[in-house]
Amino acid sequence: MESKKTFVGSSLQFLSQHAIFVVLVALVLIIAMVDPRFLSFNILRDVLMQSSTRAIMALGVAFILITGGVDLSSGRMVGFAAVISASMLQIPEYARRFYPDLPNLPVLLPILMAILACMLFGMFNGIIVAKLQVPPFITTLGSMVMVYGINSIYFDMAPNNSQPIGGLRPDFTALGSGHLFNMPIIIIIALVVAVGVWILFNKTQLGMNMYAIGGNREAAIVSGVNVVLTLILLYAIAGALYGVAGVLEAARTGGATNNYGNMYELDAIAACVVGGVSTTGGVGTVPGVLAGVLIFGVINYGLTFIGVNPYWQLIVKGLIIVAAVSFDIRKYIAKR
């Protein structure tokens, strides 16, 4: 009898600790029961490819959430990076080139420029939050509007005049649709970024300081953590990750407009929260964030695949978000 209770207790503890992965597997199995083709390699590959840019962006958002903040500007930074990189990487024969006389640049140069621009915006957010102590919600709300305005002015420059940017070079679009060793390059990049973020979270002083600030800012200051410098670095890294996501989104879709990334920030925050990143700060893991992104990827792609009305998808996503936040808040209250 005692062993049975122990087994049940262990099972419940396992389910509690790994609930996000159980939900992910359950979603996949339910959709596969309706249409077994969903388990085919091609479909799962497509889900992973569509989720790759969202995963990179969500990992950037996780840096901010773990410190107890929030970043509403992430989606607009994704759009800014997409427009910057795409505008400089069009084929010479394209009729409506953004820069008609621009020579063929090395593909890495516009990519680095886009990532650097987003990193600088992230650093700007970090300085305002850390130095001026403006709440992250207000800071990034203002930054979101500002980045969109700058991006729209750039996008509206002659001779483009707000026309969608297309005709991207094959060496650029290969990042979003090409393969390496029979594996999509975009998935490989997302995995490399995820490993790098995991190392930052778990094996560096910066990661330890991040968790310390999110857990108890005052205690972190007393223990010698340079909160100002740490926050500026974290916001800058997050901005760089938004830049990477924007570049890959342009490469994956083969174009860009100033509306790219619109509302992506809400999906990223939702994926983080569903993946176990605490809304109160101090808690979050890379595997959890990736699982949260995949859950929404499966919902978006899978429910469309089996013919579910898109409006029902919104209801399912909303219920999952509310349930995840409620669970997180209950844990926080229990700890207090």
Residue, then its C-alpha position, 0 to 999 in steps of 0.5 A: m500500500e505504501s509503495k502504491k502511494t509512493f508511486v502515485g506521488s512520484s507520478l503526480q510530481f513528475l506530471s507537475q514538473h513536466a506538465i508542459f511536455v505532457v501537454l505538447v505530446a497530448l496535442v500532437l497525439i490528439i491531432a494525429m488521431v484526427d488525421p494521422r498524416f500529421l505525424s509525417f516527417n514533412i509536416l513535423r519539419d514544417v512546424l519546426m521551420q515555422s516555429s524557429t523564428r518564434a523560438i529565437m524571439a521567445l528566447g530573447v523575451a525570456f531574458i527580460l521576463i526572468t528579470g521581472g520585466v517585460d518587452l513589448s518592443s520585440g515584435r517591432m524589432v523583428g520587423f525592423a530587422a526584416v526590412i533592413s536586411a531584405s532592403m539590401l539583399q535583393i537580386p540586381e534584376y528585380a524591377r523595384r529594388f529598394y536601392p537601385d544602384l546598390p552593388n551586391l553586398p556580402v550577405l553577412l553585412p546587411i544581416l549584421m547591420a540589422i542585428l546591430a540595429c536591434m541590439l542598440f534598441g535593446m541597449f536603449n531599453g536597458i539604459i532607460v529601465a536600469k538607469l532611469q528606473v522607468p518600468p519596463f512596460i512603459t519603456t518598451l511600449g514607447s520603444m515599440v511605437m518608436v521602432y515602428g515609426i522609424n521602420s515605417i519612415y525607412f520603408d516609405m523612402a523613395p523609390n520604394n514608397s512603402q511597396p512590399i520588398g521582394g526579389l531577395r537573393p538566393d544566398f539570403t533566402a537559403l537561410g530560411s528555406g535551404h538545407l544542410f545535411n538534409m536538415p533545414i538551415i533555419i532549424i539548425i540556426a534555432l538549435v544553435v541559438a538555443v544551446g547558446v542561450w542555455i549556456l548563458f542561462n546556466k553556465t555564466q555569471l550573467g545568467m546567475n545575476m539574471y536569476a538573482i535580479g528576477g528573484n529578489r532585486e534588493a538581495a541581488i544588489v546587497s550580494g554585489v550584483n551590478v544590476v544596472l550593467t546586467l540589465i543593459l547587457l540582457y536587454a542588448i542580448a535580447g535585442a540581438l536575438y530579435g534581430v536574428a529572428g527578423v532576418l530569418e523571418a525575411a529569409r523564410t518568407g522571401g520578403a518583408t514589409n514594415n508590418y512584419g512582427n506585428m503582435y509577435e511580442l504577445d505570442a512570444i510572451a505567451a510561449c514563455v509563460v506557458g513554458g514555465v517562465s514566471t511572470t514574477g521573475g526569477v524562474g525560467t528554462v530554455p527547454g520550457v520556452l522551446a516547448g511553449v513555442l512548439i505548443f503554439g506552433v502545433i496549435n496554429y499549424g495542426l488545427t489548421f491542418i485538420g480544418v478547425n476554424p481559426y477563431w477556435q484556435l484563438i480560444v484554445k490559445g487563450l485558455i492555455i495562456v490563462a491556465a498557465v498564468s493562473f498556475d504560475i500565480r498560485k505557485y507564487i502565492a503558495k511560496r509566500 
